[in-house]
Amino acid sequence: MPSISNRLIVLSLAAFALAGCASRHDAPADLGDDDAYCRQNGGAVGSTEYVACRKDRDVQRSNAITRANRAQRNLGEYMMRNPERP
């Protein structure tokens, strides 16, 4: 029978491994740096084109986060409805 300290070590390792799954509200990496993108494509900081670019990027990021959250929720619901399938 494993000792209590071995169980605690295994439980701690499992908790650290699963901690990475808890960050669901991170921005998608493929959108990159908004400021650099909008300076290059939208113009000078403070211009109407720059402000519009930043707003568009915010909407894109929000939509990407919403899609990721929806996919995660759908996967969880699927797993709850189908516990016998891997």
Phi and psi restraints in degrees (range 20) as a CNS / XPLOR table:
assign (resid 1 and name C) (resid 2 and name N)
       (resid 2 and name CA) (resid 2 and name C) 1.0 -64.7 20.0 2
assign (resid 2 and name N) (resid 2 and name CA)
       (resid 2 and name C) (resid 3 and name N) 1.0 146.0 20.0 2
assign (resid 2 and name C) (resid 3 and name N)
       (resid 3 and name CA) (resid 3 and name C) 1.0 -74.2 20.0 2
assign (resid 3 and name N) (resid 3 and name CA)
       (resid 3 and name C) (resid 4 and name N) 1.0 165.3 20.0 2
assign (resid 3 and name C) (resid 4 and name N)
       (resid 4 and name CA) (resid 4 and name C) 1.0 -63.8 20.0 2
assign (resid 4 and name N) (resid 4 and name CA)
       (resid 4 and name C) (resid 5 and name N) 1.0 -37.4 20.0 2
assign (resid 4 and name C) (resid 5 and name N)
       (resid 5 and name CA) (resid 5 and name C) 1.0 -65.4 20.0 2
assign (resid 5 and name N) (resid 5 and name CA)
       (resid 5 and name C) (resid 6 and name N) 1.0 -37.2 20.0 2
assign (resid 5 and name C) (resid 6 and name N)
       (resid 6 and name CA) (resid 6 and name C) 1.0 -65.5 20.0 2
assign (resid 6 and name N) (resid 6 and name CA)
       (resid 6 and name C) (resid 7 and name N) 1.0 -40.1 20.0 2
assign (resid 6 and name C) (resid 7 and name N)
       (resid 7 and name CA) (resid 7 and name C) 1.0 -63.8 20.0 2
assign (resid 7 and name N) (resid 7 and name CA)
       (resid 7 and name C) (resid 8 and name N) 1.0 -41.9 20.0 2
assign (resid 7 and name C) (resid 8 and name N)
       (resid 8 and name CA) (resid 8 and name C) 1.0 -64.5 20.0 2
assign (resid 8 and name N) (resid 8 and name CA)
       (resid 8 and name C) (resid 9 and name N) 1.0 -38.5 20.0 2
assign (resid 8 and name C) (resid 9 and name N)
       (resid 9 and name CA) (resid 9 and name C) 1.0 -64.0 20.0 2
assign (resid 9 and name N) (resid 9 and name CA)
       (resid 9 and name C) (resid 10 and name N) 1.0 -46.7 20.0 2
assign (resid 9 and name C) (resid 10 and name N)
       (resid 10 and name CA) (resid 10 and name C) 1.0 -63.1 20.0 2
assign (resid 10 and name N) (resid 10 and name CA)
       (resid 10 and name C) (resid 11 and name N) 1.0 -43.1 20.0 2
assign (resid 10 and name C) (resid 11 and name N)
       (resid 11 and name CA) (resid 11 and name C) 1.0 -64.2 20.0 2
assign (resid 11 and name N) (resid 11 and name CA)
       (resid 11 and name C) (resid 12 and name N) 1.0 -39.5 20.0 2
assign (resid 11 and name C) (resid 12 and name N)
       (resid 12 and name CA) (resid 12 and name C) 1.0 -65.2 20.0 2
assign (resid 12 and name N) (resid 12 and name CA)
       (resid 12 and name C) (resid 13 and name N) 1.0 -42.9 20.0 2
assign (resid 12 and name C) (resid 13 and name N)
       (resid 13 and name CA) (resid 13 and name C) 1.0 -62.9 20.0 2
assign (resid 13 and name N) (resid 13 and name CA)
       (resid 13 and name C) (resid 14 and name N) 1.0 -40.4 20.0 2
assign (resid 13 and name C) (resid 14 and name N)
       (resid 14 and name CA) (resid 14 and name C) 1.0 -65.0 20.0 2
assign (resid 14 and name N) (resid 14 and name CA)
       (resid 14 and name C) (resid 15 and name N) 1.0 -40.0 20.0 2
assign (resid 14 and name C) (resid 15 and name N)
       (resid 15 and name CA) (resid 15 and name C) 1.0 -64.1 20.0 2
assign (resid 15 and name N) (resid 15 and name CA)
       (resid 15 and name C) (resid 16 and name N) 1.0 -41.8 20.0 2
assign (resid 15 and name C) (resid 16 and name N)
       (resid 16 and name CA) (resid 16 and name C) 1.0 -66.6 20.0 2
assign (resid 16 and name N) (resid 16 and name CA)
       (resid 16 and name C) (resid 17 and name N) 1.0 -37.1 20.0 2
assign (resid 16 and name C) (resid 17 and name N)
       (resid 17 and name CA) (resid 17 and name C) 1.0 -66.6 20.0 2
assign (resid 17 and name N) (resid 17 and name CA)
       (resid 17 and name C) (resid 18 and name N) 1.0 -37.3 20.0 2
assign (resid 17 and name C) (resid 18 and name N)
       (resid 18 and name CA) (resid 18 and name C) 1.0 -82.2 20.0 2
assign (resid 18 and name N) (resid 18 and name CA)
       (resid 18 and name C) (resid 19 and name N) 1.0 -14.8 20.0 2
assign (resid 18 and name C) (resid 19 and name N)
       (resid 19 and name CA) (resid 19 and name C) 1.0 -62.5 20.0 2
assign (resid 19 and name N) (resid 19 and name CA)
       (resid 19 and name C) (resid 20 and name N) 1.0 -29.9 20.0 2
assign (resid 19 and name C) (resid 20 and name N)
       (resid 20 and name CA) (resid 20 and name C) 1.0 -65.3 20.0 2
assign (resid 20 and name N) (resid 20 and name CA)
       (resid 20 and name C) (resid 21 and name N) 1.0 -25.3 20.0 2
assign (resid 20 and name C) (resid 21 and name N)
       (resid 21 and name CA) (resid 21 and name C) 1.0 -78.0 20.0 2
assign (resid 21 and name N) (resid 21 and name CA)
       (resid 21 and name C) (resid 22 and name N) 1.0 -13.2 20.0 2
assign (resid 21 and name C) (resid 22 and name N)
       (resid 22 and name CA) (resid 22 and name C) 1.0 -80.5 20.0 2
assign (resid 22 and name N) (resid 22 and name CA)
       (resid 22 and name C) (resid 23 and name N) 1.0 -12.3 20.0 2
assign (resid 22 and name C) (resid 23 and name N)
       (resid 23 and name CA) (resid 23 and name C) 1.0 -91.9 20.0 2
assign (resid 23 and name N) (resid 23 and name CA)
       (resid 23 and name C) (resid 24 and name N) 1.0 76.9 20.0 2
assign (resid 23 and name C) (resid 24 and name N)
       (resid 24 and name CA) (resid 24 and name C) 1.0 -85.5 20.0 2
assign (resid 24 and name N) (resid 24 and name CA)
       (resid 24 and name C) (resid 25 and name N) 1.0 -16.5 20.0 2
assign (resid 24 and name C) (resid 25 and name N)
       (resid 25 and name CA) (resid 25 and name C) 1.0 -101.8 20.0 2
assign (resid 25 and name N) (resid 25 and name CA)
       (resid 25 and name C) (resid 26 and name N) 1.0 22.4 20.0 2
assign (resid 25 and name C) (resid 26 and name N)
       (resid 26 and name CA) (resid 26 and name C) 1.0 -75.8 20.0 2
assign (resid 26 and name N) (resid 26 and name CA)
       (resid 26 and name C) (resid 27 and name N) 1.0 148.3 20.0 2
assign (resid 26 and name C) (resid 27 and name N)
       (resid 27 and name CA) (resid 27 and name C) 1.0 -72.1 20.0 2
assign (resid 27 and name N) (resid 27 and name CA)
       (resid 27 and name C) (resid 28 and name N) 1.0 143.9 20.0 2
assign (resid 27 and name C) (resid 28 and name N)
       (resid 28 and name CA) (resid 28 and name C) 1.0 -62.4 20.0 2
assign (resid 28 and name N) (resid 28 and name CA)
       (resid 28 and name C) (resid 29 and name N) 1.0 139.1 20.0 2
assign (resid 28 and name C) (resid 29 and name N)
       (resid 29 and name CA) (resid 29 and name C) 1.0 -72.3 20.0 2
assign (resid 29 and name N) (resid 29 and name CA)
       (resid 29 and name C) (resid 30 and name N) 1.0 -24.5 20.0 2
assign (resid 29 and name C) (resid 30 and name N)
       (resid 30 and name CA) (resid 30 and name C) 1.0 -72.5 20.0 2
assign (resid 30 and name N) (resid 30 and name CA)
       (resid 30 and name C) (resid 31 and name N) 1.0 -13.3 20.0 2
assign (resid 30 and name C) (resid 31 and name N)
       (resid 31 and name CA) (resid 31 and name C) 1.0 -79.7 20.0 2
assign (resid 31 and name N) (resid 31 and name CA)
       (resid 31 and name C) (resid 32 and name N) 1.0 -24.1 20.0 2
assign (resid 31 and name C) (resid 32 and name N)
       (resid 32 and name CA) (resid 32 and name C) 1.0 70.3 20.0 2
assign (resid 32 and name N) (resid 32 and name CA)
       (resid 32 and name C) (resid 33 and name N) 1.0 -156.0 20.0 2
assign (resid 32 and name C) (resid 33 and name N)
       (resid 33 and name CA) (resid 33 and name C) 1.0 -87.0 20.0 2
assign (resid 33 and name N) (resid 33 and name CA)
       (resid 33 and name C) (resid 34 and name N) 1.0 112.6 20.0 2
assign (resid 33 and name C) (resid 34 and name N)
       (resid 34 and name CA) (resid 34 and name C) 1.0 -63.5 20.0 2
assign (resid 34 and name N) (resid 34 and name CA)
       (resid 34 and name C) (resid 35 and name N) 1.0 -41.9 20.0 2
assign (resid 34 and name C) (resid 35 and name N)
       (resid 35 and name CA) (resid 35 and name C) 1.0 -62.4 20.0 2
assign (resid 35 and name N) (resid 35 and name CA)
       (resid 35 and name C) (resid 36 and name N) 1.0 -48.0 20.0 2
assign (resid 35 and name C) (resid 36 and name N)
       (resid 36 and name CA) (resid 36 and name C) 1.0 -63.9 20.0 2
assign (resid 36 and name N) (resid 36 and name CA)
       (resid 36 and name C) (resid 37 and name N) 1.0 -42.2 20.0 2
assign (resid 36 and name C) (resid 37 and name N)
       (resid 37 and name CA) (resid 37 and name C) 1.0 -62.2 20.0 2
assign (resid 37 and name N) (resid 37 and name CA)
       (resid 37 and name C) (resid 38 and name N) 1.0 -46.5 20.0 2
assign (resid 37 and name C) (resid 38 and name N)
       (resid 38 and name CA) (resid 38 and name C) 1.0 -73.8 20.0 2
assign (resid 38 and name N) (resid 38 and name CA)
       (resid 38 and name C) (resid 39 and name N) 1.0 -28.2 20.0 2
assign (resid 38 and name C) (resid 39 and name N)
       (resid 39 and name CA) (resid 39 and name C) 1.0 -66.8 20.0 2
assign (resid 39 and name N) (resid 39 and name CA)
       (resid 39 and name C) (resid 40 and name N) 1.0 -38.0 20.0 2
assign (resid 39 and name C) (resid 40 and name N)
       (resid 40 and name CA) (resid 40 and name C) 1.0 -75.1 20.0 2
assign (resid 40 and name N) (resid 40 and name CA)
       (resid 40 and name C) (resid 41 and name N) 1.0 -40.4 20.0 2
assign (resid 40 and name C) (resid 41 and name N)
       (resid 41 and name CA) (resid 41 and name C) 1.0 -104.7 20.0 2
assign (resid 41 and name N) (resid 41 and name CA)
       (resid 41 and name C) (resid 42 and name N) 1.0 -17.0 20.0 2
assign (resid 41 and name C) (resid 42 and name N)
       (resid 42 and name CA) (resid 42 and name C) 1.0 -110.5 20.0 2
assign (resid 42 and name N) (resid 42 and name CA)
       (resid 42 and name C) (resid 43 and name N) 1.0 -17.3 20.0 2
assign (resid 42 and name C) (resid 43 and name N)
       (resid 43 and name CA) (resid 43 and name C) 1.0 111.3 20.0 2
assign (resid 43 and name N) (resid 43 and name CA)
       (resid 43 and name C) (resid 44 and name N) 1.0 -161.4 20.0 2
assign (resid 43 and name C) (resid 44 and name N)
       (resid 44 and name CA) (resid 44 and name C) 1.0 -69.6 20.0 2
assign (resid 44 and name N) (resid 44 and name CA)
       (resid 44 and name C) (resid 45 and name N) 1.0 150.8 20.0 2
assign (resid 44 and name C) (resid 45 and name N)
       (resid 45 and name CA) (resid 45 and name C) 1.0 -61.0 20.0 2
assign (resid 45 and name N) (resid 45 and name CA)
       (resid 45 and name C) (resid 46 and name N) 1.0 129.8 20.0 2
assign (resid 45 and name C) (resid 46 and name N)
       (resid 46 and name CA) (resid 46 and name C) 1.0 97.9 20.0 2
assign (resid 46 and name N) (resid 46 and name CA)
       (resid 46 and name C) (resid 47 and name N) 1.0 -14.3 20.0 2
assign (resid 46 and name C) (resid 47 and name N)
       (resid 47 and name CA) (resid 47 and name C) 1.0 -72.3 20.0 2
assign (resid 47 and name N) (resid 47 and name CA)
       (resid 47 and name C) (resid 48 and name N) 1.0 161.0 20.0 2
assign (resid 47 and name C) (resid 48 and name N)
       (resid 48 and name CA) (resid 48 and name C) 1.0 -63.8 20.0 2
assign (resid 48 and name N) (resid 48 and name CA)
       (resid 48 and name C) (resid 49 and name N) 1.0 -34.5 20.0 2
assign (resid 48 and name C) (resid 49 and name N)
       (resid 49 and name CA) (resid 49 and name C) 1.0 -67.1 20.0 2
assign (resid 49 and name N) (resid 49 and name CA)
       (resid 49 and name C) (resid 50 and name N) 1.0 -40.3 20.0 2
assign (resid 49 and name C) (resid 50 and name N)
       (resid 50 and name CA) (resid 50 and name C) 1.0 -64.8 20.0 2
assign (resid 50 and name N) (resid 50 and name CA)
       (resid 50 and name C) (resid 51 and name N) 1.0 -45.3 20.0 2
assign (resid 50 and name C) (resid 51 and name N)
       (resid 51 and name CA) (resid 51 and name C) 1.0 -62.8 20.0 2
assign (resid 51 and name N) (resid 51 and name CA)
       (resid 51 and name C) (resid 52 and name N) 1.0 -42.2 20.0 2
assign (resid 51 and name C) (resid 52 and name N)
       (resid 52 and name CA) (resid 52 and name C) 1.0 -64.6 20.0 2
assign (resid 52 and name N) (resid 52 and name CA)
       (resid 52 and name C) (resid 53 and name N) 1.0 -39.3 20.0 2
assign (resid 52 and name C) (resid 53 and name N)
       (resid 53 and name CA) (resid 53 and name C) 1.0 -62.1 20.0 2
assign (resid 53 and name N) (resid 53 and name CA)
       (resid 53 and name C) (resid 54 and name N) 1.0 -46.2 20.0 2
assign (resid 53 and name C) (resid 54 and name N)
       (resid 54 and name CA) (resid 54 and name C) 1.0 -62.5 20.0 2
assign (resid 54 and name N) (resid 54 and name CA)
       (resid 54 and name C) (resid 55 and name N) 1.0 -40.1 20.0 2
assign (resid 54 and name C) (resid 55 and name N)
       (resid 55 and name CA) (resid 55 and name C) 1.0 -63.7 20.0 2
assign (resid 55 and name N) (resid 55 and name CA)
       (resid 55 and name C) (resid 56 and name N) 1.0 -43.0 20.0 2
assign (resid 55 and name C) (resid 56 and name N)
       (resid 56 and name CA) (resid 56 and name C) 1.0 -62.5 20.0 2
assign (resid 56 and name N) (resid 56 and name CA)
       (resid 56 and name C) (resid 57 and name N) 1.0 -40.4 20.0 2
assign (resid 56 and name C) (resid 57 and name N)
       (resid 57 and name CA) (resid 57 and name C) 1.0 -65.8 20.0 2
assign (resid 57 and name N) (resid 57 and name CA)
       (resid 57 and name C) (resid 58 and name N) 1.0 -37.7 20.0 2
assign (resid 57 and name C) (resid 58 and name N)
       (resid 58 and name CA) (resid 58 and name C) 1.0 -62.9 20.0 2
assign (resid 58 and name N) (resid 58 and name CA)
       (resid 58 and name C) (resid 59 and name N) 1.0 -41.5 20.0 2
assign (resid 58 and name C) (resid 59 and name N)
       (resid 59 and name CA) (resid 59 and name C) 1.0 -65.5 20.0 2
assign (resid 59 and name N) (resid 59 and name CA)
       (resid 59 and name C) (resid 60 and name N) 1.0 -43.1 20.0 2
assign (resid 59 and name C) (resid 60 and name N)
       (resid 60 and name CA) (resid 60 and name C) 1.0 -61.0 20.0 2
assign (resid 60 and name N) (resid 60 and name CA)
       (resid 60 and name C) (resid 61 and name N) 1.0 -43.7 20.0 2
assign (resid 60 and name C) (resid 61 and name N)
       (resid 61 and name CA) (resid 61 and name C) 1.0 -64.8 20.0 2
assign (resid 61 and name N) (resid 61 and name CA)
       (resid 61 and name C) (resid 62 and name N) 1.0 -43.6 20.0 2
assign (resid 61 and name C) (resid 62 and name N)
       (resid 62 and name CA) (resid 62 and name C) 1.0 -62.2 20.0 2
assign (resid 62 and name N) (resid 62 and name CA)
       (resid 62 and name C) (resid 63 and name N) 1.0 -42.8 20.0 2
assign (resid 62 and name C) (resid 63 and name N)
       (resid 63 and name CA) (resid 63 and name C) 1.0 -64.3 20.0 2
assign (resid 63 and name N) (resid 63 and name CA)
       (resid 63 and name C) (resid 64 and name N) 1.0 -39.5 20.0 2
assign (resid 63 and name C) (resid 64 and name N)
       (resid 64 and name CA) (resid 64 and name C) 1.0 -65.6 20.0 2
assign (resid 64 and name N) (resid 64 and name CA)
       (resid 64 and name C) (resid 65 and name N) 1.0 -40.7 20.0 2
assign (resid 64 and name C) (resid 65 and name N)
       (resid 65 and name CA) (resid 65 and name C) 1.0 -65.6 20.0 2
assign (resid 65 and name N) (resid 65 and name CA)
       (resid 65 and name C) (resid 66 and name N) 1.0 -41.1 20.0 2
assign (resid 65 and name C) (resid 66 and name N)
       (resid 66 and name CA) (resid 66 and name C) 1.0 -62.3 20.0 2
assign (resid 66 and name N) (resid 66 and name CA)
       (resid 66 and name C) (resid 67 and name N) 1.0 -43.1 20.0 2
assign (resid 66 and name C) (resid 67 and name N)
       (resid 67 and name CA) (resid 67 and name C) 1.0 -63.1 20.0 2
assign (resid 67 and name N) (resid 67 and name CA)
       (resid 67 and name C) (resid 68 and name N) 1.0 -42.1 20.0 2
assign (resid 67 and name C) (resid 68 and name N)
       (resid 68 and name CA) (resid 68 and name C) 1.0 -65.2 20.0 2
assign (resid 68 and name N) (resid 68 and name CA)
       (resid 68 and name C) (resid 69 and name N) 1.0 -41.9 20.0 2
assign (resid 68 and name C) (resid 69 and name N)
       (resid 69 and name CA) (resid 69 and name C) 1.0 -64.8 20.0 2
assign (resid 69 and name N) (resid 69 and name CA)
       (resid 69 and name C) (resid 70 and name N) 1.0 -40.4 20.0 2
assign (resid 69 and name C) (resid 70 and name N)
       (resid 70 and name CA) (resid 70 and name C) 1.0 -64.8 20.0 2
assign (resid 70 and name N) (resid 70 and name CA)
       (resid 70 and name C) (resid 71 and name N) 1.0 -41.7 20.0 2
assign (resid 70 and name C) (resid 71 and name N)
       (resid 71 and name CA) (resid 71 and name C) 1.0 -63.5 20.0 2
assign (resid 71 and name N) (resid 71 and name CA)
       (resid 71 and name C) (resid 72 and name N) 1.0 -40.8 20.0 2
assign (resid 71 and name C) (resid 72 and name N)
       (resid 72 and name CA) (resid 72 and name C) 1.0 -64.9 20.0 2
assign (resid 72 and name N) (resid 72 and name CA)
       (resid 72 and name C) (resid 73 and name N) 1.0 -43.1 20.0 2
assign (resid 72 and name C) (resid 73 and name N)
       (resid 73 and name CA) (resid 73 and name C) 1.0 -64.2 20.0 2
assign (resid 73 and name N) (resid 73 and name CA)
       (resid 73 and name C) (resid 74 and name N) 1.0 -43.0 20.0 2
assign (resid 73 and name C) (resid 74 and name N)
       (resid 74 and name CA) (resid 74 and name C) 1.0 -62.9 20.0 2
assign (resid 74 and name N) (resid 74 and name CA)
       (resid 74 and name C) (resid 75 and name N) 1.0 -39.6 20.0 2
assign (resid 74 and name C) (resid 75 and name N)
       (resid 75 and name CA) (resid 75 and name C) 1.0 -63.9 20.0 2
assign (resid 75 and name N) (resid 75 and name CA)
       (resid 75 and name C) (resid 76 and name N) 1.0 -44.0 20.0 2
assign (resid 75 and name C) (resid 76 and name N)
       (resid 76 and name CA) (resid 76 and name C) 1.0 -61.7 20.0 2
assign (resid 76 and name N) (resid 76 and name CA)
       (resid 76 and name C) (resid 77 and name N) 1.0 -42.3 20.0 2
assign (resid 76 and name C) (resid 77 and name N)
       (resid 77 and name CA) (resid 77 and name C) 1.0 -66.2 20.0 2
assign (resid 77 and name N) (resid 77 and name CA)
       (resid 77 and name C) (resid 78 and name N) 1.0 -39.4 20.0 2
assign (resid 77 and name C) (resid 78 and name N)
       (resid 78 and name CA) (resid 78 and name C) 1.0 -62.0 20.0 2
assign (resid 78 and name N) (resid 78 and name CA)
       (resid 78 and name C) (resid 79 and name N) 1.0 -43.3 20.0 2
assign (resid 78 and name C) (resid 79 and name N)
       (resid 79 and name CA) (resid 79 and name C) 1.0 -66.3 20.0 2
assign (resid 79 and name N) (resid 79 and name CA)
       (resid 79 and name C) (resid 80 and name N) 1.0 -34.8 20.0 2
assign (resid 79 and name C) (resid 80 and name N)
       (resid 80 and name CA) (resid 80 and name C) 1.0 -69.3 20.0 2
assign (resid 80 and name N) (resid 80 and name CA)
       (resid 80 and name C) (resid 81 and name N) 1.0 -36.6 20.0 2
assign (resid 80 and name C) (resid 81 and name N)
       (resid 81 and name CA) (resid 81 and name C) 1.0 -77.7 20.0 2
assign (resid 81 and name N) (resid 81 and name CA)
       (resid 81 and name C) (resid 82 and name N) 1.0 -25.1 20.0 2
assign (resid 81 and name C) (resid 82 and name N)
       (resid 82 and name CA) (resid 82 and name C) 1.0 -126.5 20.0 2
assign (resid 82 and name N) (resid 82 and name CA)
       (resid 82 and name C) (resid 83 and name N) 1.0 67.6 20.0 2
assign (resid 82 and name C) (resid 83 and name N)
       (resid 83 and name CA) (resid 83 and name C) 1.0 -69.5 20.0 2
assign (resid 83 and name N) (resid 83 and name CA)
       (resid 83 and name C) (resid 84 and name N) 1.0 -19.3 20.0 2
assign (resid 83 and name C) (resid 84 and name N)
       (resid 84 and name CA) (resid 84 and name C) 1.0 -84.6 20.0 2
assign (resid 84 and name N) (resid 84 and name CA)
       (resid 84 and name C) (resid 85 and name N) 1.0 -15.9 20.0 2
assign (resid 84 and name C) (resid 85 and name N)
       (resid 85 and name CA) (resid 85 and name C) 1.0 -91.7 20.0 2
assign (resid 85 and name N) (resid 85 and name CA)
       (resid 85 and name C) (resid 86 and name N) 1.0 141.3 20.0 2
